[in-house]
Amino acid sequence: MLTIAQISKGYGQKTLFTDISLRLLRGERIGLVGPNGAGKTTLFSIIMGDTEPDSGEIELERDTKIGFLPQESAPAGEETVAELAASVSPELTEIYQTLRQHPAPDAPERISAIERFVELDGYNLEAKAKRILAGLAFRHEDYDMPARTLSGGWIMRAHLARLLVMEPDLLMLDEPTNHLDLETLSWFQNQLKRYSGAILTISHDREFLNAICDGIVEISHQKLQRYTGNYEKYLKEKAEREAQHLAAYNNQQREIAHLEDFVRRFRAKASKASQAQARLKQLEKMERIAPPESAADTIHFKFPQPQRSGQRIATLQNVKQAYGEHVVYQDLSLEVEKGQRIVLVGPNGAGKSTLLKILAEIVPIQAGSRELGHNVSVGYFSQQRVDVLDLERTVLEEAMERSDLGANEQTVRSILGAFLFRGDDVFKRVKVLSGGEKSRLALVKLLLAPPNFLLLDEPTTHLDMPSIDALIGALRDYQGTLIFVSHDVHFIRAIAQTTVQIQAGKVTPYAGDYDYYLRKSGADSEQSGLIAGLKNARPDGAPASEGKHLVISAKERRRIAAEERKAASKGRRKLQGRVAQLEADIARLESEQAELSKTLEDPAAYAEPGTAKELNIKAARIAKYLEEKNYEWELAAVELSQLC
């Protein structure tokens, strides 16, 4: 399906890869790995035709449809979320634009657009799009929101939904897990496991690669190596290959040394000259085994340890926190003890980052109390932390700011190298760094002078696997108290000792690690994760729930609650009727389909010219209607589950 033949690419004096080749077959699921800067995203750009290689060529089978999700940004305009997710072709996008025109297009143009929309199976695509959006934690009321009002992460989710609706022959994903919470990630992985097309993905998430990949391709040292199996099998096979290569290289080096020694000793001796000459020719003809590539050094370092604190680190009592009328926490209470390593889990929008901000006093609480224990110092890391960097300093100068703590330049440069600031990168001005680079620098600064109460919000974003391992090593040695949010399951399993689930404003502690939480909560069930996401997650910019969080009298609350129960009951009955009707329609169509199949199996159906053709057309039409009804039933069933 896809053939990469002898591709080379470099920028200036830096060569990314030389004469690399790869063949991807239909249905294969390949993870593309390698250190940051090795050229993974550049290779994607070459495949998409956005970047020209220096040499070599890309070949795609005719009519191969590619779907691509970039790492960071994707466009969003006036289209609704549902329209964006259903816009699987330029023509459909144009039809949506026509139907949204203000003033509205004239009647013939509108009728023509609607007719073409039906021909392109638009209504079926919209039903499918809404079902997938629900799986990605969009709520029913979000479907008609303008996509441009969403945050960047939710726009990426909408584009991810579009790709799943499109079902291209080749799905190319550049770090697709960056904007997904754990529950949605589980749902997404299950979708990819059932996906019929080929997948080529860049990811630094080991658990994700283990879950979906049947092959790993590594870009390293300007070369490309292919391995069979998932990421864990890749690590094992790579280690075996390297061991075999090293053994073969060492054996050959010993043989070369022996032959050279013989030539040196006996070349001038008449009785041995012919033998020496034979060994010299043997050396000249020998195909030399290249020395093993120097692997990226495994970085081990110790950060300065924080000052000791008291046993009680922080206490929250009866805390209320809201954004406008949207209440995140109504009556939050939490105790944090010295030495705990807590991971916060729950769907996006549940309040994980808000809880970190409350503990860090980034946001003022509206009611209740927040108290820190004796001698507790707080350090908070999030994307907003980059604002504290001095843009005019170099990377090294900014990292050395806390040199009074005893970290010398060599140690600081070693730590910067672990977080991808290598060589002359340390002399760059902070103001020219990308957002990800600034984020990594802020993380380095925090860990060079760690407080005894550390709050980390998605610390592994923008880090490659060696850097994640370096961070894990540093945090394992860290002697303070840690609370963090992450969607990287490998990182969570390596660090967390306690799990706190946040759902619908309720905080539930689990006295064990992430796997213990999965066993106890049943959160490894796809359905439970989906329903939790549907009930609790909300895109940024979505309208806040109304009424039930306002400060009102008890009588008014009872009246509103009664109205809500009545409306919910009415909506539930309506949906139940819809589901029942769809089930009846599906049963009728399946019966008609079975009857037609029997007729087509009868030789008499082919006696009169044209009869078989008409029957096949009817069978195709019924199959199409049956598919549409099944999609509609799935969508209605998901909506009904939210009300039950």
C-alpha positions in Angstrom: 0.0 0.0 0.0 2.8 2.4 0.9 6.4 2.1 -0.2 9.2 4.4 1.0 12.2 3.9 -1.3 15.7 5.2 -0.5 14.6 8.4 1.1 17.2 10.8 2.4 16.6 14.2 4.2 18.6 16.8 5.9 18.5 20.4 6.9 21.8 22.3 6.5 24.6 20.3 8.1 22.2 18.0 10.0 21.2 14.8 8.3 18.0 13.2 9.6 18.1 10.0 7.6 19.9 8.4 4.7 18.6 5.9 2.1 15.8 4.6 4.4 13.2 2.3 3.0 9.9 0.9 4.3 7.0 -1.0 3.0 3.6 -0.8 4.7 0.9 -3.4 3.8 -2.9 -3.0 4.3 -4.0 -3.7 7.8 -0.6 -3.3 9.4 -0.3 -1.3 12.6 3.2 0.3 12.9 4.6 2.5 15.7 7.3 4.9 14.6 9.7 5.6 17.5 13.1 7.3 18.0 14.6 10.2 19.9 13.2 13.7 19.5 14.9 15.3 16.5 15.4 11.9 14.7 13.0 12.9 11.9 9.7 11.1 12.7 7.5 14.1 12.0 9.5 15.0 9.0 9.0 11.5 7.6 5.3 11.9 8.1 5.4 15.3 6.2 7.3 13.6 3.3 4.7 10.8 3.1 1.9 13.5 3.1 3.7 15.3 0.3 4.2 18.5 2.3 8.0 18.2 2.4 10.2 17.1 -0.5 12.9 14.5 0.3 16.5 15.2 -0.8 16.4 11.9 -2.7 14.3 8.8 -3.0 10.5 8.5 -3.6 7.2 7.7 -2.0 4.8 5.3 -3.7 1.2 4.9 -2.8 -1.2 2.3 -4.3 -3.8 4.0 -6.5 -6.9 5.4 -4.8 -5.3 5.0 -1.3 -7.1 7.3 1.1 -4.9 8.8 3.9 -6.2 10.4 7.1 -3.7 12.5 9.1 -3.8 13.9 12.6 -1.0 16.4 13.3 0.6 16.6 16.7 -0.5 20.1 17.8 -2.7 22.2 15.7 -5.6 21.5 13.3 -8.0 24.0 11.7 -11.5 24.9 13.0 -13.9 27.5 11.7 -17.6 28.2 11.8 -18.6 24.6 11.3 -20.3 22.9 14.3 -18.5 20.1 16.1 -20.8 17.5 14.5 -20.2 19.0 11.0 -16.4 19.0 11.6 -16.5 15.3 12.6 -18.6 14.4 9.6 -16.6 16.4 7.0 -14.8 13.4 5.6 -14.3 14.9 2.1 -13.8 18.4 0.6 -17.2 18.1 -1.1 -19.0 17.5 2.2 -17.2 20.4 3.8 -18.4 22.6 0.9 -22.0 21.4 1.3 -22.0 22.3 5.0 -20.7 25.8 4.1 -23.5 26.2 1.6 -26.2 25.2 4.0 -24.7 27.6 6.7 -24.7 30.6 4.3 -26.1 33.9 5.7 -28.3 34.9 4.1 -29.5 31.4 3.2 -28.9 30.3 -0.4 -31.8 30.4 -2.8 -34.2 27.4 -2.9 -32.8 25.6 -5.9 -29.2 25.8 -4.6 -30.3 24.6 -1.2 -32.3 21.7 -2.6 -29.4 20.8 -4.8 -27.0 20.8 -1.8 -29.4 18.7 0.3 -29.8 16.2 -2.6 -26.1 15.8 -3.0 -25.7 15.5 0.8 -28.1 12.6 0.7 -26.2 11.0 -2.2 -23.0 11.2 -0.2 -24.7 9.4 2.7 -24.4 12.6 4.8 -27.1 11.7 7.4 -25.6 8.3 8.0 -22.2 10.0 8.4 -23.6 12.5 10.9 -25.1 9.7 13.0 -21.8 7.9 13.0 -19.9 11.1 13.8 -22.1 11.7 16.9 -21.6 8.2 18.1 -17.8 8.6 17.9 -17.9 12.1 19.4 -19.8 10.5 22.4 -17.0 8.0 22.7 -14.4 10.8 22.8 -16.4 12.4 25.7 -18.3 15.1 23.9 -21.8 15.7 25.3 -25.0 15.8 23.2 -25.3 19.6 23.6 -21.7 20.0 22.4 -22.5 18.7 18.9 -24.0 22.1 17.7 -21.3 24.3 19.2 -19.0 26.2 16.7 -15.8 24.2 16.6 -13.7 27.4 16.9 -15.0 28.0 20.4 -13.3 24.8 21.7 -9.8 24.7 23.3 -7.0 23.3 21.1 -7.2 19.9 22.8 -10.9 19.5 22.1 -10.5 20.6 18.5 -7.9 17.8 18.1 -10.5 15.4 19.5 -13.1 16.6 17.0 -10.5 16.0 14.2 -9.8 12.6 15.6 -13.5 11.8 15.4 -13.5 12.9 11.8 -10.7 10.4 11.0 -12.5 7.6 12.7 -15.7 8.5 10.7 -13.7 8.7 7.5 -12.0 5.3 8.0 -9.1 5.9 5.6 -7.0 3.1 4.1 -4.0 4.6 6.0 -4.4 6.4 9.4 -1.4 8.5 10.3 -1.4 9.8 13.9 1.3 12.1 15.3 1.2 11.8 19.1 -2.6 11.1 19.2 -2.8 10.5 23.0 -1.6 13.9 24.0 -5.1 15.4 24.4 -6.9 12.3 25.8 -7.7 11.5 29.4 -7.3 7.9 30.6 -10.9 6.9 30.1 -11.1 8.3 26.6 -7.7 6.8 25.8 -9.1 3.3 26.7 -12.0 3.8 24.4 -9.8 5.1 21.6 -7.4 2.2 21.9 -10.4 -0.3 21.6 -11.5 1.5 18.4 -8.1 1.2 16.9 -7.9 -2.5 17.7 -11.0 -3.0 15.6 -9.9 -0.7 12.9 -9.7 -2.4 9.5 -7.2 0.0 7.8 -3.4 0.4 8.2 -2.1 2.6 11.1 1.2 4.5 11.2 1.6 6.3 14.5 4.2 8.4 16.3 3.9 8.0 20.0 6.0 8.2 23.2 3.3 6.3 25.1 4.5 2.8 25.7 1.2 1.4 26.8 -0.5 2.8 23.7 2.1 1.2 21.4 1.8 -2.1 23.3 -2.0 -2.0 22.9 -2.3 -1.4 19.2 0.9 -2.1 17.3 2.0 -5.3 15.6 5.3 -3.7 14.4 7.7 -1.0 15.5 9.9 1.0 13.2 12.8 2.9 14.8 14.5 5.9 13.3 17.9 6.3 14.9 21.5 7.3 13.8 20.1 8.2 10.3 18.8 4.7 9.8 15.5 2.9 9.9 15.1 -0.5 11.6 11.9 -2.6 11.6 10.9 -4.9 14.4 8.0 -7.4 14.7 5.5 -7.1 17.6 4.6 -4.4 20.0 6.9 -2.0 22.0 7.9 -4.5 24.7 8.8 -7.1 22.0 10.7 -4.4 20.2 12.8 -3.6 23.3 13.6 -7.3 23.7 14.4 -7.9 20.1 16.5 -4.7 19.9 18.6 -5.8 22.9 19.1 -9.3 21.3 20.1 -7.7 18.0 22.5 -5.4 19.7 24.0 -8.2 21.7 24.5 -10.4 18.6 26.0 -7.5 16.7 28.4 -6.7 19.5 29.4 -10.4 19.7 30.0 -10.6 16.0 31.9 -7.4 15.9 34.1 -8.5 18.8 34.8 -11.9 17.2 35.7 -10.2 13.9 38.0 -7.7 15.7 39.8 -10.6 17.4 40.2 -12.4 14.0 41.5 -9.2 12.4 44.0 -8.6 15.2 45.2 -12.2 14.9 45.6 -11.9 11.1 47.3 -8.6 11.3 49.7 -9.9 13.9 50.6 -12.9 11.7 51.3 -10.6 8.7 53.4 -8.2 10.9 55.5 -11.1 12.3 56.0 -13.2 9.1 55.8 -10.8 6.2 59.5 -10.4 5.9 60.3 -14.1 6.6 60.9 -16.0 3.3 59.5 -19.3 4.5 56.2 -17.6 5.7 55.9 -14.8 3.2 53.4 -16.6 1.0 51.2 -17.4 4.1 51.5 -13.8 5.3 50.4 -12.6 1.8 47.4 -14.9 1.8 46.3 -13.5 5.2 46.8 -10.0 3.9 44.5 -10.7 1.0 42.0 -12.3 3.4 42.0 -9.0 5.4 41.5 -7.0 2.2 38.5 -9.1 1.1 36.9 -9.3 4.5 33.5 -7.5 4.8 34.0 -5.5 7.9 31.2 -5.4 10.6 30.5 -1.8 11.6 31.1 -1.0 15.2 28.0 -0.8 17.4 26.2 2.5 17.3 26.7 4.4 20.5 23.3 4.2 22.2 21.8 7.2 23.9 23.3 7.2 27.4 21.0 6.2 30.1 21.0 9.2 32.4 21.0 8.8 36.1 21.2 11.8 38.3 20.0 12.9 41.7 18.2 16.2 42.3 18.8 18.1 45.5 16.4 16.8 48.2 13.9 19.1 49.7 13.7 20.2 53.3 11.8 18.0 55.7 8.2 18.8 56.4 5.7 17.8 59.1 3.6 14.6 58.8 0.5 16.5 57.6 1.1 18.2 54.3 -2.2 19.7 53.3 -5.9 19.7 54.4 -8.9 20.8 52.4 -12.2 21.1 54.2 -15.7 21.8 52.6 -14.1 23.6 49.7 -16.3 25.0 47.0 -14.8 26.0 43.6 -16.7 27.3 40.6 -16.1 29.0 37.3 -19.1 31.3 36.8 -22.2 29.2 37.4 -20.3 26.0 36.6 -19.5 24.4 40.0 -16.5 22.0 39.9 -16.5 21.2 43.7 -19.3 21.8 46.1 -18.1 20.2 49.3 -14.5 19.0 48.8 -12.5 17.5 51.7 -9.0 15.9 51.3 -6.1 15.1 53.6 -2.5 14.7 52.2 0.1 13.0 54.3 3.9 13.2 54.1 5.5 11.0 51.5 2.4 10.2 49.5 2.6 9.8 45.7 -0.9 10.4 44.4 -2.2 10.2 40.9 -5.4 12.0 40.1 -7.6 10.1 37.6 -10.9 11.0 36.0 -12.3 12.3 32.7 -11.2 15.7 31.2 -13.3 18.4 32.8 -13.8 16.5 36.0 -11.6 18.9 38.0 -8.1 17.2 38.3 -6.2 20.4 37.2 -8.5 22.5 39.3 -7.6 20.5 42.4 -3.9 21.0 41.8 -4.5 24.7 41.4 -6.5 24.8 44.7 -3.7 23.0 46.5 -1.1 25.4 44.9 -3.3 28.5 45.7 -3.3 29.3 42.0 -7.1 29.8 42.2 -8.9 31.3 45.2 -11.5 29.0 46.8 -15.0 30.4 47.2 -15.8 28.5 50.5 -14.2 26.2 52.9 -10.5 26.1 54.0 -7.1 25.1 52.7 -4.3 24.6 55.2 -0.7 23.6 54.7 1.3 21.6 57.3 4.4 22.6 59.2 7.4 23.6 57.0 5.6 22.7 53.7 6.7 24.4 50.5 4.7 24.0 47.3 5.9 23.7 43.7 3.4 23.6 40.9 4.1 22.7 37.3 1.7 23.3 34.4 1.8 24.8 31.0 1.2 28.2 32.6 4.5 27.9 34.5 6.5 29.0 31.4 5.4 32.6 32.2 7.9 32.7 35.0 10.9 32.2 32.7 13.2 35.1 31.9 13.0 35.3 28.1 16.3 37.2 27.7 18.4 34.6 29.4 20.0 31.6 27.8 18.7 28.1 28.6 21.8 27.5 30.7 21.6 30.8 32.6 17.9 30.2 33.4 18.7 26.7 34.7 21.7 28.0 36.7 19.5 30.6 38.4 19.3 28.3 41.5 23.1 27.6 41.6 23.1 28.7 45.2 21.7 25.3 46.0 25.0 23.6 45.0 24.3 22.4 41.4 27.4 23.1 39.4 27.4 23.8 35.6 28.4 20.3 34.6 25.5 18.8 36.7 23.0 21.3 35.3 24.1 20.6 31.7 23.8 16.9 32.3 20.2 17.4 33.6 19.4 19.7 30.7 20.6 17.0 28.3 18.2 14.6 29.8 15.4 17.0 28.9 16.6 17.4 25.3 18.8 20.5 25.6 22.0 19.2 24.2 25.2 20.8 22.8 24.7 24.4 21.7 21.0 24.2 22.6 21.9 25.4 26.1 23.0 28.7 24.7 19.7 29.5 23.0 17.7 32.5 24.3 14.6 31.4 26.1 12.5 33.7 23.9 13.3 31.6 20.8 12.2 28.3 22.4 9.0 26.5 21.3 6.2 26.1 23.8 7.3 22.5 24.4 10.9 23.5 25.0 9.9 26.2 27.5 7.7 23.7 29.3 10.7 21.3 29.6 13.0 24.1 30.8 10.4 25.0 33.5 10.3 21.4 34.6 14.1 21.3 34.8 14.1 24.4 37.0 11.4 23.0 39.3 13.3 19.7 39.8 16.7 21.5 40.3 15.3 23.1 43.4 12.3 20.9 44.3 9.9 21.9 47.1 8.7 19.2 49.5 5.2 19.3 48.1 5.3 18.8 44.3 2.2 19.3 42.1 2.7 18.2 38.4 0.1 18.6 35.7 0.9 16.3 32.6 4.7 16.5 33.1 5.6 14.0 30.3 4.0 16.0 27.5 6.8 16.9 24.9 9.2 14.4 26.4 10.6 11.5 24.5 11.0 8.0 26.1 14.6 8.4 27.4 13.6 11.8 29.0 10.5 10.2 30.6 12.7 7.5 32.0 15.0 10.2 33.4 12.1 12.0 35.0 10.8 8.7 36.5 14.3 8.0 37.9 14.4 11.5 39.5 11.0 11.3 41.0 11.7 7.8 42.4 14.6 9.3 44.4 12.5 12.4 45.4 11.8 12.3 49.1 9.0 14.8 49.2 5.2 14.5 48.7 3.9 14.3 45.1 0.5 14.7 43.5 0.2 14.5 39.7 -2.0 14.2 36.7 -0.9 12.2 33.7 -2.4 10.2 30.8 0.8 8.2 30.4 0.0 4.8 31.9 3.7 3.7 32.0 4.6 6.9 34.0 1.6 6.4 36.3 2.5 2.8 37.0 6.1 3.7 37.7 5.4 6.6 40.2 1.9 6.4 41.8 1.4 4.6 45.1 -2.1 6.0 45.8 -4.9 6.8 43.4 -7.6 9.5 43.8 -10.6 9.3 41.4 -12.4 12.6 40.6 -15.8 12.2 39.1 -18.8 14.6 39.1 -17.2 16.8 41.8 -16.7 13.8 44.1 -13.2 12.7 45.3 -12.7 9.0 46.0 -9.3 7.8 47.4 -8.0 4.3 46.6 -5.3 3.0 48.9 -3.2 1.5 46.2 -1.5 2.1 42.9 -3.2 2.5 39.5 -3.7 -1.3 38.9 -5.3 -1.6 42.3 -7.6 1.3 41.4 -8.6 -0.5 38.1 -9.4 -3.7 39.9 -11.4 -2.0 42.7 -13.3 0.6 40.6 -13.9 -1.5 37.4 -12.5 1.4 35.5 -10.8 -1.0 33.0 -14.3 -1.6 31.6 -14.7 0.2 28.3 -18.4 0.9 29.0 -17.8 2.3 32.4 -15.1 4.6 31.0 -17.4 5.7 28.2 -20.3 6.5 30.4 -18.2 8.3 32.9 -16.7 10.4 30.1 -20.2 11.2 28.7 -21.6 12.2 32.1 -18.7 14.3 33.4 -16.4 15.5 30.7 -17.0 18.8 28.9 -15.1 20.7 26.2 -13.7 24.1 27.2 -16.3 26.7 26.2 -19.2 24.4 26.5 -22.2 25.9 28.3 -22.2 25.2 32.0 -25.0 23.2 33.5 -27.7 25.5 34.8 -30.0 25.8 37.8 -28.8 23.0 40.1 -25.7 24.8 41.3 -27.2 28.2 42.0 -27.7 29.5 45.5 -31.4 29.2 45.9 -34.0 28.4 48.5 -34.9 24.8 49.5 -38.4 25.2 48.2 -37.1 26.4 44.8 -34.6 23.6 44.7 -37.4 21.1 45.3 -39.5 22.7 42.5 -36.5 22.6 40.1 -35.7 19.0 41.0 -39.3 17.9 40.4 -39.2 19.7 37.0 -35.9 18.0 36.1 -37.2 14.6 37.1 -40.3 15.2 34.9 -38.3 16.4 32.0 -35.8 13.5 32.4 -38.6 11.0 32.6 -40.3 12.5 29.4 -37.0 12.5 27.6 -36.3 8.9 28.7 -39.7 7.7 27.6 -39.2 9.4 24.2 -35.8 7.8 23.7 -37.1 4.4 24.8 -39.8 4.7 22.2 -37.2 5.7 19.6 -35.0 2.8 20.5 -37.9 0.4 20.3 -39.0 1.7 16.9 -35.5 1.4 15.6 -35.2 -2.2 16.9 -38.5 -3.0 15.1 -37.2 -1.4 11.9 -34.0 -3.3 12.1 -35.9 -6.6 12.7 -38.1 -5.9 9.6 -35.2 -5.1 7.4 -33.3 -8.2 8.5 -36.3 -10.3 7.7 -36.6 -8.7 4.2 -32.8 -9.2 3.7 -33.1 -12.9 4.7 -36.0 -13.4 2.3 -34.1 -11.7 -0.6 -31.1 -13.9 0.1 -33.3 -17.0 -0.2 -34.7 -15.7 -3.5 -31.3 -15.0 -4.9 -30.2 -18.5 -4.1 -33.1 -19.9 -6.1 -32.0 -20.6 -9.8 -35.5 -19.6 -10.9 -34.6 -16.0 -10.0 -32.3 -16.0 -13.0 -34.8 -17.3 -15.6 -36.1 -13.9 -16.7 -33.6 -11.3 -17.9 -33.3 -8.3 -15.6 -34.9 -10.0 -12.5 -31.7 -10.9 -10.8 -30.4 -7.3 -11.3 -33.5 -5.8 -9.8 -33.2 -8.1 -6.8 -29.6 -7.3 -6.2 -30.3 -3.6 -6.4 -33.1 -4.1 -3.8 -30.7 -6.1 -1.6 -28.1 -3.4 -1.7 -30.6 -0.8 -0.8 -31.9 -2.8 2.2 -28.3 -3.4 3.3 -27.7 0.4 3.2 -30.9 1.1 5.1 -30.0 -1.6 7.7 -26.6 0.0 8.3 -28.2 3.5 8.8 -30.7 2.1 11.2 -28.0 0.3 13.2 -26.0 3.6 13.5 -29.1 5.5 14.6 -29.9 2.7 17.2 -26.3 2.9 18.6 -26.5 6.7 18.9 -30.0 6.5 20.6 -28.8 3.8 22.9 -25.8 5.8 24.1 -28.1 8.8 24.7 -30.5 6.6 26.6 -27.7 5.3 28.8 -26.9 8.8 29.9 -30.4 9.3 31.2 -30.6 5.9 33.0 
